């Protein structure tokens, strides 16, 4: 609940122009066993993702869910297990849409 509140407040601050992002947005979620390098220079750590999965009790993944960054990387969120959560696929698609728009606005 607290994570969702923080995310909503951060999103509102970003939209109001009160916060700027230092990291570039990279769409999608990291999959596979190696770090993925995305355009705009954001590297995602597969080790951090694996650590999160192990800590959450689903080391082999969770059917119907994806690993999501609570605070988007483009908004300065860490690529760290402390900033990751399981999110159902449908909700993740909706959140990804709003984050893509947010991150486009931050790059302007």
N, C-alpha and C positions, 0 to 999 in steps of 0.2 A: 504494500500500500504506500509506504513512504517513498519507494523508488518511483512509483507512478506519479506521485505528487511532485517529486523533484524533477522528473522528466517534463511534466506539464509546465511547471514554473520556468524551467530552462527554455523550453520551446517558446513560451510567451515572451521571455526576455530577448531571445534571439529575433523573434518576429518584430519586436519593438525597437530593435537596434541597440539594446543595452549591453549585449554581449557579442563578441566577435569570435570567430573560429580560427584556430591556427592550423588545423589539419584539413586535408582535402577529403572529400567524400569519395568513397568507392562503393558502388552499388552491389547488392547481393550479399551472400554470406560465404564465409570461407568453408570450403569442403576439401577433403583430401588430407594427405599426410604431410604436406610441405607448406611453408609460408607462401601466400599468394601476393604477388605484387600487382597493384592496380594502377591504372592511369592516374595521374596527379600525385603519385608518390606515396600513397598510403599502403604500407605493408601490414598484413594481418598475420598474427602469430597462430600457427596451427598448434603450437605447444600450449598457448594460453587456452585455446578452445578445448584441447584434450584435457587439460587440468580442470577446467570448469565442468566438463562432462563427468570426469571421475569424481570430483567433489560433490556433484549433485546426485550421484548414485546411478547415472546412466552412461557408463563408459563407452558403450557401443551405440549411443544415440537413443532417441526417444521417438517412437513411431508417431507421426502426425505433428511433430514439433520441430522447430529449428532453433539454433542458438542465435540469440539476438543481443545486440549491444543496447543496454538501457538508454544511455546517453549516446547519441550518434557520434561516430568518430569525427565527422565534420564539425561537430559542435564542441570539440575538445574532449570527448569521452575517451577513456583509456581502453586500449585493447588488452584488457586484463580480466581475469575471472570475476573480479569484484564488480565489473560493469557488464556482466553477461547474465542472461536469463533464458529460460525455455519459453518459447512463444509458439502457440499453435499456428499452423501454416496460414490459415485464413487471416488471422489478426496480423501476422507478419507481413503479408502482402499489403494490407491497408496501411500499416505503419511505414513500410518502405516507400509507398507512394508519397506520404506526407513528408518523410525525411528527404526524399529526392528534391521536392520543391523547396524545403527549408534550406538544403545545402546549395541549391542553385542560387537562392537569394543571398546566402552568405558569401558566395564567390563574386557577387556583383560589386 
